Every structure is written in C-alpha cells, then in structure tokens.
Amino acid sequence: MRIIYVGNPLLRKRSQEITSFDDNLKEFVEELTEMMYTEDGVGLAAPQVGALKRVIVFDDGSGSKAMINPIIVSSSSDTVVMEEGCLSVPGIYADISRPASVKIRYQDADGKVIEEVLEGYAARIVQHETDHLDGRLFIDYLSNAKKIALRPQLVEIMKGNV
C-alpha cells in the first residue's frame, strides 16, 4: 500500500460502495489507518492508495475512526476557512472554506448504520476525505489565479518529484 499523487487518474474517479463487511474490509481499514499514521496524516481515503472503495479513516485528536460508505446528509450554512493540505498533494497548503458542521451517515466495519453531527476539525477532515470518494481534491476549490500560481509545484508532483 502506498500513497498516490495528484495526476494519477484514480484520484479523479468515483469510488464504489462497499457491500461486503467481512474480514478483508476490516484488514483494509487497519492498513489504511496504519498508513495514515505512518504518513503523519489526520485522514486518508481509500482512493489515495489506489483503491476505489468508499472508505475513509481519520483522527481528529480523539482516536482513529473509520467510515464506510459515508454520505453527508446536510451541512451548516455557516462556513469556516481553514488551511488544508493533502497526502496526495504533498507540500501544498491553502485556505479552504467549508461548512462548519455536517450531519453524516455511514456504516462501521460491521455494516451498522450510524448518523451523527460533526463540528470543527472532525467536520473539516470528513468533508475533505469524502471529497476524495467522489474524485475531488481540495485544490479544486481554489481560485483560477491560485491554481495558476501553484501549477509549477503541481507539475513537479505529477512528475513524481515529491
């Protein structure tokens, strides 16, 4: 298992829903979580390791958590701007505006459906990671001027110079 970088077409594809909640899924979640910590990340989505599965893991400081088939049901109208980075876009950070809180429905590794409201840092991480499941990256939210300014760095990442 390894992180793939911006420019890899798998990062732009929609991930497939998980239908089998077996030991293979649990093992995958464990490996994804281990990779997140190894890479000093706070979140990781399956597409970032080349697996088009609707699985994310994250740790907002209160311990690791896995979400299978997460869906943002609703989000607050109030937004918060925070700096974001991404393991698949190394070395690039930018201020991104996102809803301050979200209601999310997901399944745990046993298939149990859970719905909860997340706020603050947890909401931020989950929105970023669920974007990956639909082929979106945080840099997609940047202005054209900012994208143009970052182009030389992005080209280097795409060439494998990370």
Secondary structure, 3 states (H helix, E strand, C coil): CCCCCCCCHHHHCCCECCCCCCHHHHHHHHHHHHHHHHCCCCEEEHHHHCCCECEEEEECCCCEEEEEEEEEEEECCCEEEEEEEECCEEEEEEEEEEECEEEEEEECCCCCEEEEEEEHHHHHHHHHHHHHHCCCCHHHHCCHHHHHHHHHHHHHHHCCCC
